């Protein structure tokens, strides 16, 4: 089995980082083009044992259906410093796929994301290393970039001053 692991820091609190990754709809934003994601079914609320079914579409009918189960699910709760989940493919383009997502709070109010995937393509180890590993590395590097961009933009929107009408009719930003 091949293994890919990355840890990166995001300028967002653990609650915001968890909030992005806890929602399977985020796959739309975290999947690199030209792939598109179509969610087919999802068990809600997400708990250990929940299942997710989606289709990765390359173009027209070209794509693959992916069914996953959440083998572990440790959701964020206020005051926590670590949370995460593990998804495992029941059906996918891979013979085997397990992805551990770990989110940790840092003392400065930011957080880290660790993605650890173990996988094997149909066709054996050689095909996995020649084709699977580069594709998985690209996927996770893209997710890293998108996660950082999405959370930075969300933080900027949250911190942006809002306009309000001050007493005596003065118009100032508060």
Secondary structure, 3 states (H helix, E strand, C coil): CEEEEEEEEECCCHHHHHHHHCCHHHHHHHCCCCCEEEEEEECCCCCCCCEEEEEEEEECCEEEEEEEEEEEEECCCCCCCEEEEEEEEEECCEEEEEEEEEEEECCCCCEEEEEEEEEEECCCHHHHHHHHHHHHHHHHHHHHHHHHHHHHHHHHHHHCCCEEECHHHCEEEC
